[in-house]
C-alpha cells in the first residue's frame, strides 16, 4: 500500500505513458499543421505569416511544457494516468501535488536524462524499488498510486 492506496503497477504506468505520448504527439502535430497552414496562406515573407508562426509555435511550446505539470497539479494525473486509474500524490501524506512539485516532477526526468544512461535507469528504477518509484519520484517525493 502506498500513501493513500495500492501502488501503481509498472504495466499501468507504462500504459499511461504511452497514452500521454500519443496525446502529446497528436496535439503537437495538429498545432504545427494549423500554424504552418495559416502562415503559408499569408504568403512567403509576410509579416502576418511570421507573427502567426511565432504565435503558433509559442502556443505549441506552452502546451508541450505545461501539459504534464498542469494536469498533475489540477487533476492528480495526466490523461494517461487518469485513464489507467492512477494518480500522483505526495509521498509524505498522500495529498495532491502543489504547482511547484508538479513542475519539478515533470521536468526532473529531463534533467536526469542529461546524464548518460540515467534516463533509462530513471524509467527502470520502479521495477525493483519497494515503493515502485522512478528516480524522478524519489527526487520530488511523489508516489504513483491506483485510484481507490
C-alpha positions as CSV (number, residue, x, y, z in Angstrom):
1,X,0.0,0.0,0.0
2,X,1.1,3.5,-0.8
3,X,0.4,6.8,0.9
4,X,-3.3,6.6,0.1
5,X,-3.9,3.3,-1.8
6,X,-2.3,0.4,-3.6
7,X,0.9,1.2,-5.5
8,X,0.5,1.6,-9.3
9,X,1.8,-1.4,-11.3
10,X,4.6,-0.9,-13.7
11,X,2.3,-2.0,-16.5
12,X,-0.3,0.6,-15.7
13,X,2.5,3.3,-15.5
14,X,3.8,2.2,-18.9
15,X,0.3,2.3,-20.4
16,X,-0.3,5.7,-19.0
17,X,3.0,7.0,-20.5
18,X,2.1,5.5,-23.9
19,X,-1.4,7.2,-23.9
20,X,0.2,10.5,-22.9
21,X,2.8,10.1,-25.7
22,X,0.1,9.7,-28.3
23,X,-1.8,12.7,-26.9
24,X,1.3,14.9,-26.9
25,X,2.4,13.9,-30.4
26,X,-1.1,14.3,-31.9
27,X,-1.6,17.6,-30.2
28,X,1.8,18.9,-31.4
29,X,1.2,17.7,-35.0
30,X,-2.3,19.4,-35.1
31,X,-0.9,22.7,-33.7
32,X,2.1,22.6,-36.0
33,X,0.0,21.9,-39.1
34,X,-2.5,24.6,-38.3
35,X,0.3,27.1,-37.7
36,X,2.1,26.1,-41.0
37,X,-1.1,26.3,-43.0
38,X,-2.1,29.7,-41.7
39,X,1.4,31.1,-42.1
40,X,1.6,29.7,-45.7
41,X,-1.8,31.2,-46.5
42,X,-0.4,34.6,-45.8
43,X,2.3,34.2,-48.4
44,X,6.1,33.8,-48.1
45,X,7.9,36.5,-46.2
46,X,4.6,38.0,-45.0
47,X,4.8,39.9,-41.7
48,X,1.4,38.4,-40.7
49,X,2.7,35.0,-41.6
50,X,5.7,35.5,-39.4
51,X,3.6,36.6,-36.5
52,X,1.3,33.6,-36.9
53,X,4.3,31.3,-36.9
54,X,5.8,32.8,-33.8
55,X,2.4,32.8,-32.0
56,X,1.6,29.2,-33.1
57,X,4.9,27.8,-32.1
58,X,4.7,29.7,-28.8
59,X,1.4,28.1,-28.1
60,X,2.9,24.7,-29.0
61,X,5.8,25.2,-26.6
62,X,3.5,26.3,-23.8
63,X,1.2,23.3,-24.4
64,X,4.1,20.8,-24.5
65,X,5.8,22.2,-21.4
66,X,2.5,22.8,-19.5
67,X,0.5,19.6,-20.2
68,X,2.0,17.3,-17.5
69,X,2.6,19.8,-14.7
70,X,-0.9,21.3,-15.1
71,X,-2.8,18.1,-15.3
72,X,-0.9,16.6,-12.3
73,X,-1.5,19.6,-10.2
74,X,-5.1,20.2,-11.2
75,X,-6.4,16.6,-11.6
76,X,-3.9,14.4,-9.8
77,X,-2.5,12.9,-13.0
78,X,-2.2,13.2,-16.8
79,X,-4.9,12.0,-19.1
80,X,-3.0,8.8,-19.5
81,X,-2.6,8.3,-15.7
82,X,-6.3,9.0,-15.1
83,X,-7.4,6.7,-17.9
84,X,-5.3,3.9,-16.4
85,X,-6.7,4.6,-12.9
86,X,-3.6,6.2,-11.5
87,X,-2.9,9.4,-9.6
88,X,0.3,11.1,-8.4
89,X,0.4,12.1,-4.7
90,X,2.9,13.5,-2.2
91,X,4.8,10.7,-0.5
92,X,4.6,12.3,2.9
93,X,0.8,12.3,3.3
94,X,-0.9,11.3,0.1
95,X,-2.1,14.8,-0.7
96,X,-2.3,16.3,-4.2
97,X,0.8,17.9,-5.7
98,X,1.5,21.6,-5.3
99,X,2.1,23.5,-8.5
100,X,5.9,23.6,-7.7
101,X,6.1,19.9,-7.1
102,X,4.1,19.1,-10.2
103,X,6.5,21.3,-12.3
104,X,9.5,19.7,-10.6
105,X,8.2,16.1,-11.2
106,X,7.5,16.9,-14.9
107,X,11.0,18.3,-15.5
108,X,13.1,16.1,-13.3
109,X,13.2,13.3,-16.0
110,X,14.6,15.8,-18.5
111,X,17.4,16.8,-16.1
112,X,18.1,13.2,-15.2
113,X,18.2,12.3,-18.9
114,X,21.1,14.7,-19.4
115,X,23.3,12.2,-17.6
116,X,24.4,9.3,-19.8
117,X,22.3,6.2,-19.1
118,X,20.5,7.9,-16.2
119,X,17.3,8.3,-18.3
120,X,17.0,4.6,-18.8
121,X,17.8,4.0,-15.1
122,X,15.2,6.5,-14.1
123,X,12.5,4.6,-16.0
124,X,13.6,1.2,-14.9
125,X,14.0,2.1,-11.2
126,X,10.4,1.4,-10.4
127,X,10.9,-2.3,-11.4
128,X,12.9,-3.0,-8.2
129,X,12.0,-0.2,-5.9
130,X,9.9,-1.2,-2.9
131,X,7.6,1.8,-3.4
132,X,7.7,1.4,-7.3
133,X,9.1,4.9,-7.5
134,X,11.1,6.0,-10.5
135,X,14.1,8.3,-9.8
136,X,12.1,11.4,-10.6
137,X,9.5,10.3,-8.0
138,X,12.3,10.0,-5.4
139,X,13.7,13.4,-6.3
140,X,10.3,15.0,-5.9
141,X,8.9,12.8,-3.0
142,X,6.0,11.6,-5.1
143,X,4.2,8.3,-5.4
144,X,2.0,6.9,-8.1
145,X,-1.0,5.0,-6.7
146,X,-4.0,3.3,-8.1
147,X,-7.2,5.3,-7.6
148,X,-9.4,3.7,-5.0
